[in-house]
Amino acid sequence: MIYLDGYNIMHRLPQLHQLLRRGGVEQARERFLLMLQGLRLPTEWGQLEVVFDGEGDKSTSSRQRGVAIRFSSRRQSADQLIRDLLAAREQQHNLVVSSDREVQSYARRHGATAVPINWLLERIERRQAIPEPGEKPEGISRREVDEYLRLFGEEDSPSE
């Protein structure tokens, strides 16, 4: 199963972030699902499931545009729902796409592969295939390096 931390990813896409800020949540989600169409997924991973924070009394799930969508309940965050889903599927192949460090750490502790959002964004841009389970994900991209340097600043390397 490939779990996507929905709003976490959408806020990193400038055009969707703007829609979300203006209250166009439904429209932003629809555009996001359109972006996910055409991604080539190995069958070994199972399906793609986007997890969003929800507002209802209980979590709900549906399918749109060939993608499974799950909303947490208002008493549970999408992050917690992802952790619960991973715990239930611990012995199976799971990939988690999120830039939330706690979600990534939990995923790795429970045998899943965790990758940052930029990993998915590059595949969406290039319509690149997602690797098979067990394949080592590529190293971080130049774009990710630039983003980390922007966020954390450049450190001088020690003199030799």
N, C-alpha and C positions, 0 to 999 in steps of 0.2 A: 504494500500500500504506500502511496505517496501522499503525505499530508502537507498541505500548504497553509501557512498561517495567514489567512486571507487579508485582513485589514493591515497587518504588519507589512505585507508585500505591497498592497495597494497604495499605502502612504509613501512608498519609495518611488512610485511612478508619478512624475510631475503632473501629467494630464489627469490622472485619477485622484491624486491628492487635492488638486484644485476643485474638482467636482465634489469630493467629500467635504471640503471646507465650505462649499456653497450649499450643502444640504442635499446634494444629488446622489445619495447613497445607492439607491436602486440602479440609477443610470451608471454609476461607477462600477458596481458589481457586474452589470451586464457587459460593459466594455471589457472588464477583466476576464470574464468567461470567454469572450470572443478572442482575446489575446491567447488564451490557453489552447484554443482549437488549433489543431495542426501540429501540436507537439507530438513527437514520436516517442511512445512509451513502450519499453520492453514488457511483454506479457508477464514476466516473472515478478515484476513489482506489483502487479495487480492494478487496481484503478487509481485514478487521481481523485483526491478528496480535498476540497477547500473547506477550511473550518473558520467560521466567523463568530464573533461575539453576538449573542442573541438578546432578545428583549422579552421573550415569552416565559411562561411558567415552567416549561420543560424544553429539553433540547429537541430539535426537529431535523429531519433530513429529507432531501429530495434530489432530483437530477435535473440539470439544465445543460443544454448544449453538450451532452455526453459526459458531463462532469458531475460527480457526486458532491453535494453541498450539504454541510451540516452547520446548524446554528446551536450554540450553547444556550442554556437557560440563562435568565438574567442573574441567577444566583451563582453562576459558574462562568469563568472567563473562557475564551477560546483556548488560551494556553493550558488551562487545567483540563479542558476536554481533550486536547491533543495528548496530554500525559495519560489520561484515562484510556484513550484509544490505543496508545502504545503499550500500556500495561496489559491490556486484553489481548494484544497480538505480539507479545514479547518474543515468541519462538519463531516468528515469521519475518520475511524481508520487509523492512520499513525504511522509508526515506522521509526525512522531515526538512522542509524548507522554511526557515525562519531566521531572523537576525536577533531574536531574543536569546540572550546567553543562557538563561535558565532553561528554556525549552530545548536548546541545543544540548546542554549538559545532561539533562534528563534523558533525552533521546539516546545519546551515546552510552550512558550508564545502563540503558535497557536494550542494548544491542542494535539500535537503529543507526543508520547513516544520517548525519545532520550536516546540512550545507547552508551557507548564507544566502540571502535573497539575490544578491548579484549573480550567483551561479545560475539561478532560474531565469533572471532577466536577460542574460546573454543568450540563453537557449531560446527564449521567446523571440528575441531580436533576429536571431539567425535561423530559427526553426530547426535547431540542432537536436539530435536525439539525446535522450537521457540514458546514461550508461546502465548496463546490466547490473543486477545485484552482485556484490562481491568485487566489482571493478572499483578500483580506487578513483575517486573523483579527481579531476584535473586540479593542479595547484591553483592558487588564487590568481586571478587575472590582473592585468595592468589597471583596469578600472577599479577593482577592489583595492589594490595597493594605493591608488590615488585617493580613494575614499577614506581608507584607514589613516593615511597621512593627513588628510584634511581634518579628520575627527580628532586624532591624537597628537598631531604635530610631528615634525621630523626630529629625531634624536641624532645627535652627533655620534658617530661610531667611535669607539675607543681607539686611541693611537696605538700603533704597534711598535 
